[in-house]
Amino acid sequence: MNKKRTKILFFVAFFVVTEIFLWKPKVLGWAEMISEETALGGFSYYLEQYYDHTKEEQKKNSEILLNEPMLFASQLIIPKGIAIANVNDYVRIRQGAGTNYTIVGLLMKDAACIVSEINDGWAKISSGDVTGYISTQYLYLGNEGVQKAKQTAKLTAKVIAGTVNVRSKPSSLSDDTIITEVTRGEELIVLDECSKELYTKEDPKAKLWVKVMIDNSEGYVSREFVDIAYTWDLATKPGAYTSSALRNEIALEAQSHLGLRYVWGGESLVKGADCSGFVREVYKKCGVDISKLERTTYGMAGQSYGKEVTLEKAQPGDLVFYGNSNGKVDHVGLYIGNGMIVHESGYTYGCKISNVNYRKIIKIKNFLG
């Protein structure tokens, strides 16, 4: 009886080992997602995950595109009625179907919206928290819109925790790896190569690491604090108006350069600029004397010239400075009101509108008196 049982166990073991080697490439490819390995139960978990993943792939339909390198990513699903902005920089969203209506939002180049109806050359759209009308000549619609949506979709990691650290390495063992902090709702571009560096076994706190781009810096965020999905840029609301004609002019001038490409060391509102060069040139264009204003972001934030203000008292035209966890300033944006800034965000987006709290604010300064 014991010999017979031994033989059975031997053949079962031989079969299991053979299956492991036959499936090894695919199983390990899926297992790269898992950071904490356990003994026997660990392999069973990986195998079950692989089989579940395979079943899910079989359910895909013609409207779904899978991103093969990123096994943990969401599927690209094209929403019904999607349209993409067909402009060089941005198009204004109006309250009604006509150019005489109030501007209620801006749709950047390649940003997406959902069209609910079209009448007399005007499309009623919704995008983010903006609803209004856009002339159809400024939109990719129908099948053309779907194809354009496939081209412009970006894999992003949306922050779902209150505040999340972006780190220089996929490790939380030391605070020295913290580059900056990002807040809830911010969407970070996921880099393609992140699938090769998802986690570190030496870090017992890590679940899974995702490599992302924040402004012009590459870093890592913990997978448990972000939702990964394909997304598109959405509409933004225009800045608020104040009683100051100069501040209104500065805010409008800054928004007129949305889409301007980022150029390191650049100081041109035509050819491109970096973050500090951009705010200086906007000031200069509006007649502000910038001779006392330092050229670098760090210099602007640290100089005695200008008055520091709180976010609650910030006005359009004030400068918002961002930095790392140690308080070192490395980026600046121009406040336009309504809790928004315009800034040269980096090579990926260029000049764009962001929530004022998209990163950790170091200080806000009023250089306009």
C-alpha positions in Angstrom: 0.0 0.0 0.0 2.8 2.4 0.9 4.7 1.6 -2.3 1.6 2.2 -4.4 1.0 5.5 -2.7 4.6 6.5 -3.2 4.3 5.8 -6.9 1.2 7.9 -7.2 2.8 10.8 -5.3 5.8 10.5 -7.6 3.8 10.8 -10.8 1.7 13.7 -9.3 4.9 15.5 -8.4 6.4 14.8 -11.9 3.2 16.2 -13.5 3.2 19.4 -11.4 6.9 20.1 -12.1 6.4 19.5 -15.8 3.5 21.9 -15.9 5.5 24.6 -14.0 8.2 24.5 -16.6 5.8 24.5 -19.5 3.9 27.5 -18.2 6.9 29.3 -16.7 7.2 32.2 -19.2 3.6 33.2 -19.0 3.1 32.6 -15.2 6.2 34.7 -14.3 5.1 37.4 -16.7 2.0 37.8 -14.7 3.7 37.2 -11.4 5.8 40.3 -11.9 2.8 42.2 -10.7 3.1 40.7 -7.2 5.6 42.1 -4.8 5.3 39.7 -1.8 6.0 36.1 -2.6 5.0 33.2 -0.4 5.9 29.6 -0.7 3.5 27.0 -2.0 0.4 29.2 -1.7 2.3 32.0 -3.6 2.7 29.9 -6.7 -0.9 28.8 -6.6 -2.0 32.4 -6.4 0.1 33.4 -9.4 -1.3 30.5 -11.4 -4.9 31.4 -10.5 -4.3 35.0 -11.4 -2.9 33.9 -14.8 -5.9 31.8 -15.5 -8.3 34.6 -14.4 -6.4 37.0 -16.6 -6.7 34.7 -19.6 -10.4 34.3 -19.1 -10.8 38.1 -19.0 -8.9 38.5 -22.3 -11.3 36.1 -24.0 -14.2 38.4 -23.1 -12.8 41.4 -25.0 -14.9 42.8 -27.9 -14.2 44.9 -30.9 -14.6 48.2 -28.9 -11.9 47.3 -26.4 -8.1 47.6 -27.0 -5.7 45.9 -24.6 -2.4 47.3 -23.7 -0.2 44.1 -23.8 2.9 45.3 -22.0 0.9 46.6 -19.0 -0.9 43.5 -17.7 -2.2 45.3 -14.6 -3.6 48.2 -16.6 -7.2 48.9 -17.4 -8.7 48.3 -20.8 -9.1 51.1 -23.3 -12.8 51.6 -23.8 -14.0 54.3 -26.2 -17.1 56.0 -24.8 -20.1 56.5 -27.0 -20.3 59.9 -28.6 -16.7 60.8 -27.9 -15.2 63.8 -29.8 -11.6 65.2 -29.8 -10.6 68.9 -30.0 -9.4 69.6 -33.5 -7.3 72.7 -32.8 -3.7 73.8 -32.5 -4.0 75.1 -29.0 -7.5 75.2 -27.5 -11.2 76.0 -28.3 -13.6 78.0 -26.2 -16.7 76.3 -24.8 -19.7 78.6 -24.9 -22.8 78.7 -22.7 -25.0 78.5 -25.8 -24.8 77.7 -29.5 -23.1 80.9 -30.7 -20.0 83.1 -30.4 -22.0 85.7 -28.5 -22.5 83.5 -25.5 -20.4 83.5 -22.4 -17.2 81.3 -22.3 -17.7 78.6 -19.7 -14.6 76.5 -20.4 -11.7 75.7 -22.6 -11.0 72.4 -24.5 -7.3 71.9 -25.1 -5.8 70.3 -28.3 -6.5 66.6 -28.3 -8.8 66.8 -25.2 -12.0 64.8 -25.2 -15.6 65.5 -24.7 -18.9 63.7 -25.1 -21.4 65.0 -27.7 -25.1 64.7 -26.7 -26.6 66.6 -29.7 -25.6 68.6 -32.8 -27.7 71.4 -34.3 -26.8 74.0 -37.0 -23.1 73.4 -36.8 -22.9 73.5 -33.0 -22.3 70.5 -30.7 -23.6 70.3 -27.1 -20.8 68.7 -25.2 -19.8 67.7 -21.7 -16.2 67.3 -20.5 -15.1 67.0 -16.9 -17.3 69.4 -15.0 -17.9 71.7 -18.0 -21.1 71.5 -20.1 -21.6 73.8 -23.1 -21.4 74.2 -26.9 -18.5 74.0 -29.4 -18.6 74.7 -33.1 -18.4 71.3 -34.9 -15.5 72.6 -37.1 -13.3 72.4 -34.0 -14.1 68.7 -33.3 -13.2 65.3 -34.6 -16.6 63.6 -34.7 -18.0 60.1 -35.4 -15.6 57.5 -36.6 -12.9 60.1 -37.0 -13.4 61.0 -33.4 -13.1 57.4 -32.3 -9.9 56.9 -34.3 -8.5 60.1 -32.8 -9.5 59.0 -29.3 -7.5 55.8 -29.8 -4.4 57.8 -30.7 -4.7 60.4 -27.9 -5.6 58.1 -25.0 -2.9 58.1 -22.3 -2.3 55.5 -19.6 -2.5 57.4 -16.3 -2.3 56.8 -12.6 -5.0 58.8 -10.8 -4.2 59.6 -7.2 -7.0 58.2 -4.9 -5.4 59.0 -1.5 -5.3 62.4 0.1 -1.6 62.9 -0.5 0.9 60.5 -2.2 4.7 60.6 -2.4 6.4 60.4 -5.7 9.8 58.7 -5.1 13.0 58.5 -7.1 13.2 54.8 -6.5 10.6 52.1 -6.0 11.2 51.9 -2.3 9.6 53.4 0.8 12.5 52.5 3.2 13.8 56.0 3.3 12.3 59.5 3.0 15.3 60.5 1.0 13.7 58.9 -2.0 10.7 61.3 -1.9 10.7 63.7 -4.9 7.5 65.5 -4.3 3.9 65.0 -3.1 0.8 64.9 -5.2 -2.8 65.3 -4.1 -6.0 63.4 -4.7 -7.4 63.6 -8.2 -4.1 64.4 -9.9 -3.4 62.2 -13.0 0.2 61.2 -13.6 1.4 59.8 -17.0 2.4 56.1 -16.6 5.7 55.4 -18.4 5.9 52.4 -20.7 9.0 51.0 -19.1 7.4 50.8 -15.7 6.4 47.2 -16.3 10.1 46.3 -16.0 10.5 47.9 -12.6 7.2 47.3 -10.7 8.4 46.4 -7.2 11.4 45.9 -5.0 11.6 42.7 -2.9 13.8 44.5 -0.3 10.9 46.7 0.6 8.4 44.9 2.9 6.0 47.9 2.7 5.7 47.9 -1.0 2.8 46.4 -2.8 3.5 47.4 -6.4 5.3 50.3 -7.9 4.3 52.3 -10.9 6.7 54.5 -12.8 5.3 57.9 -13.7 6.1 61.3 -15.0 5.4 64.4 -12.8 6.2 67.7 -14.7 9.7 66.9 -16.0 10.7 64.3 -13.3 10.4 60.5 -13.5 9.4 58.8 -10.3 7.5 55.9 -8.7 4.2 55.8 -6.8 2.7 52.9 -4.8 0.1 51.0 -6.8 -2.3 50.9 -3.8 -2.7 54.7 -3.9 -3.6 55.1 -7.6 -6.2 54.0 -10.1 -4.6 53.0 -13.5 -6.7 53.6 -16.5 -6.7 55.1 -20.0 -7.8 58.7 -20.0 -8.0 61.8 -22.1 -7.5 65.5 -21.2 -10.7 67.1 -20.3 -12.1 70.7 -20.4 -11.0 73.3 -17.8 -12.9 76.3 -16.5 -11.5 79.8 -17.3 -9.9 81.9 -14.6 -11.9 84.2 -12.3 -12.2 87.9 -13.0 -11.2 90.5 -10.4 -11.5 94.3 -10.0 -7.9 94.7 -11.1 -7.6 95.2 -14.9 -3.9 94.2 -14.8 -4.6 90.9 -13.0 -7.3 90.1 -15.4 -5.1 90.9 -18.4 -2.3 88.7 -16.9 -4.7 85.7 -16.4 -6.1 86.0 -19.9 -2.6 86.4 -21.4 -1.4 83.2 -19.6 -4.4 81.2 -20.9 -3.9 82.4 -24.4 -0.7 80.4 -24.6 -2.1 77.0 -23.6 -0.3 74.3 -25.6 2.9 76.4 -25.8 5.8 73.8 -25.9 8.2 73.5 -23.0 11.8 74.6 -23.7 14.4 74.3 -21.0 15.8 77.8 -20.5 13.3 79.2 -23.0 11.8 82.7 -22.6 9.6 83.0 -25.6 5.8 83.0 -25.8 6.1 81.9 -29.4 9.0 79.4 -29.6 8.6 78.0 -26.0 9.6 78.6 -22.4 10.3 76.8 -19.2 8.2 77.4 -16.1 10.0 80.5 -14.7 10.6 81.9 -18.2 6.9 81.6 -19.0 5.6 83.6 -16.0 8.2 86.3 -16.5 7.3 86.7 -20.2 3.6 86.9 -19.4 4.3 89.6 -16.9 6.5 91.5 -19.4 3.8 91.2 -22.2 1.3 92.8 -19.8 3.6 95.7 -19.0 4.9 94.5 -15.7 8.5 95.5 -14.9 10.4 92.3 -14.4 13.9 93.8 -13.9 13.7 92.9 -10.2 12.3 89.5 -10.7 14.8 86.7 -10.5 15.1 84.4 -13.6 15.0 81.1 -11.8 12.1 79.5 -10.0 14.2 79.0 -6.9 15.4 82.6 -7.0 11.9 84.0 -7.4 10.6 82.1 -4.4 13.6 83.1 -2.2 14.1 86.8 -3.1 12.9 89.5 -0.7 11.1 91.3 -3.5 7.4 90.4 -3.6 5.0 89.7 -0.7 4.1 86.2 0.4 0.3 85.5 0.6 -1.9 82.5 1.6 -3.9 80.5 -0.9 -7.1 81.9 0.6 -5.9 85.5 -0.3 -4.2 84.6 -3.6 -5.4 86.6 -6.6 -5.1 86.0 -10.4 -1.5 86.9 -11.4 0.1 85.7 -8.2 2.9 83.1 -8.5 2.5 79.7 -6.9 5.7 77.8 -6.1 6.0 74.0 -5.7 8.8 71.8 -4.4 9.8 68.6 -2.8 9.2 67.2 0.7 12.3 69.1 2.0 10.8 72.4 0.9 13.1 73.1 -2.0 11.3 75.0 -4.8 11.5 73.5 -8.3 8.5 74.7 -10.1 6.2 77.7 -10.5 2.8 78.4 -11.9 0.6 81.5 -12.5 -2.6 81.6 -10.5 -5.7 82.5 -12.6 -8.4 82.2 -9.9 -11.0 79.5 -9.3 -8.3 77.3 -7.7 -6.4 76.9 -11.0 -3.0 77.8 -12.4 -1.4 78.1 -15.8 2.1 76.7 -16.1 4.7 75.2 -18.4 4.3 71.7 -17.0 7.1 70.0 -18.9 7.8 68.2 -22.2 4.7 66.0 -22.1 2.0 68.7 -22.0 3.7 72.0 -22.3 1.6 75.0 -21.1 -1.5 73.7 -19.4 -4.1 74.5 -16.7 -3.9 72.5 -13.5 -5.5 72.5 -10.1 -3.5 74.8 -7.8 -3.1 71.9 -5.3 -1.9 69.4 -7.8 1.4 69.3 -6.0 2.7 70.4 -2.6 2.7 74.2 -2.5 5.8 75.7 -0.9 4.7 79.4 -1.0 2.6 81.9 -3.0 3.9 85.4 -3.8 2.4 88.6 -5.0 4.7 90.6 -7.2 2.1 93.0 -8.5 1.7 95.2 -5.4 
